Amino acid sequence: MYVNAQYPFVLLALGLFISVTCGLAFEATLKQGVQNWSKARSGKIIEQLQGVQLTLPYLGISAGIWLFLGAGLTIFGLPGWLSIGTSLVLTLLTSGLIWAQLSQVLIQLQQGGSRALDLDVPE
């Protein structure tokens, strides 16, 4: 049975492309939302920011990372089903933890303003 050797490299490049383009959209959406919040100081803006307009690019980033990791593991010789399964578990755990952390930061920003995120604590 013939297997195209270029296939994992195409998926690797495609996953990287998807992650970068969705990452740029995620960054722009997050920056715009925080700028709007800093002007209006409305909790409604933060709630809207946690909605579809930020979730969709984040899911795109996660899908691109899943594809990238799966193709990378396939290049290193793992079977396709194992590569995709392992990368799915890693991606779901990592992206879930990052999303939870981002949600906590946005809640802190909403409740305490930008001073709640100040990392330089005076002694």
C-alpha positions as CSV (number, residue, x, y, z in Angstrom):
1,M,0.0,0.0,0.0
2,Y,1.4,3.4,-1.0
3,V,1.2,6.3,1.4
4,N,2.0,9.8,0.3
5,A,5.1,11.0,2.3
6,Q,4.1,14.6,1.9
7,Y,0.7,14.3,3.6
8,P,1.9,14.9,7.2
9,F,4.0,17.9,6.1
10,V,1.0,19.5,4.4
11,L,-1.1,18.9,7.5
12,L,1.7,20.4,9.6
13,A,1.8,23.5,7.5
14,L,-2.0,23.7,7.4
15,G,-2.2,23.4,11.2
16,L,0.3,26.2,11.7
17,F,-1.5,28.4,9.2
18,I,-4.8,27.9,10.9
19,S,-3.3,28.6,14.4
20,V,-1.5,31.7,13.3
21,T,-4.5,33.3,11.5
22,C,-6.9,32.4,14.2
23,G,-4.4,33.7,16.8
24,L,-4.2,37.1,15.0
25,A,-8.0,37.3,15.0
26,F,-8.1,36.3,18.7
27,E,-5.5,39.0,19.5
28,A,-7.3,41.7,17.7
29,T,-10.7,40.8,19.3
30,L,-9.2,40.7,22.8
31,K,-7.4,44.0,22.4
32,Q,-10.5,45.7,21.0
33,G,-12.7,44.3,23.7
34,V,-10.3,45.4,26.5
35,Q,-9.9,48.9,24.9
36,N,-13.7,49.2,24.7
37,W,-14.0,48.1,28.3
38,S,-11.4,50.6,29.5
39,K,-13.3,53.4,27.9
40,A,-16.8,52.4,29.1
41,R,-16.0,50.3,32.2
42,S,-19.0,48.2,31.6
43,G,-19.3,44.6,32.8
44,K,-21.5,43.9,29.8
45,I,-18.5,44.3,27.5
46,I,-16.5,41.7,29.4
47,E,-19.5,39.3,29.3
48,Q,-19.8,39.8,25.5
49,L,-16.1,39.3,25.1
50,Q,-16.4,35.8,26.7
51,G,-19.0,35.0,24.0
52,V,-18.8,33.8,20.5
53,Q,-16.6,36.6,19.2
54,L,-13.7,35.4,21.3
55,T,-14.6,31.7,21.5
56,L,-14.6,31.1,17.8
57,P,-11.0,32.2,17.1
58,Y,-9.9,30.3,20.2
59,L,-11.5,27.1,18.9
60,G,-9.7,27.8,15.6
61,I,-6.4,28.1,17.4
62,S,-7.1,24.9,19.3
63,A,-8.0,23.0,16.1
64,G,-4.9,24.2,14.3
65,I,-2.7,23.1,17.2
66,W,-4.4,19.7,17.2
67,L,-3.7,19.3,13.5
68,F,-0.1,20.6,14.0
69,L,0.7,18.3,16.9
70,G,-1.0,15.3,15.2
71,A,1.0,15.8,12.0
72,G,4.2,16.3,14.0
73,L,3.8,13.1,15.8
74,T,3.0,11.3,12.6
75,I,6.2,12.6,11.1
76,F,8.1,11.1,14.0
77,G,6.7,7.7,13.1
78,L,3.7,7.2,15.3
79,P,0.6,5.6,13.7
80,G,-2.0,8.1,12.5
81,W,-4.7,7.1,14.9
82,L,-2.3,7.3,17.9
83,S,-0.9,10.7,16.7
84,I,-4.3,12.2,16.3
85,G,-5.6,10.7,19.6
86,T,-2.6,11.8,21.6
87,S,-2.6,15.3,20.2
88,L,-6.4,15.6,20.8
89,V,-6.0,14.8,24.5
90,L,-3.1,17.2,24.8
91,T,-4.9,20.0,23.0
92,L,-8.1,19.6,24.9
93,L,-6.4,19.6,28.3
94,T,-4.1,22.6,27.5
95,S,-6.7,24.7,25.7
96,G,-9.2,24.0,28.5
97,L,-6.8,25.1,31.2
98,I,-5.8,28.2,29.2
99,W,-9.5,29.1,28.6
100,A,-10.2,28.8,32.3
101,Q,-7.3,31.0,33.2
102,L,-8.3,33.6,30.6
103,S,-11.9,33.6,32.0
104,Q,-10.6,34.2,35.5
105,V,-8.4,37.1,34.4
106,L,-11.4,38.7,32.6
107,I,-13.5,38.3,35.7
108,Q,-10.8,39.9,37.8
109,L,-10.6,42.7,35.3
110,Q,-14.3,43.2,35.5
111,Q,-14.5,43.2,39.3
112,G,-11.4,45.0,40.2
113,G,-10.4,47.0,37.2
114,S,-6.9,47.0,35.8
115,R,-5.4,47.4,39.3
116,A,-6.6,43.8,40.1
117,L,-4.1,42.6,37.5
118,D,-1.2,44.6,38.8
119,L,1.7,42.1,39.3
120,D,4.0,44.6,41.1
121,V,2.8,44.4,44.6
122,P,4.4,47.1,46.9
123,E,6.0,45.8,50.0
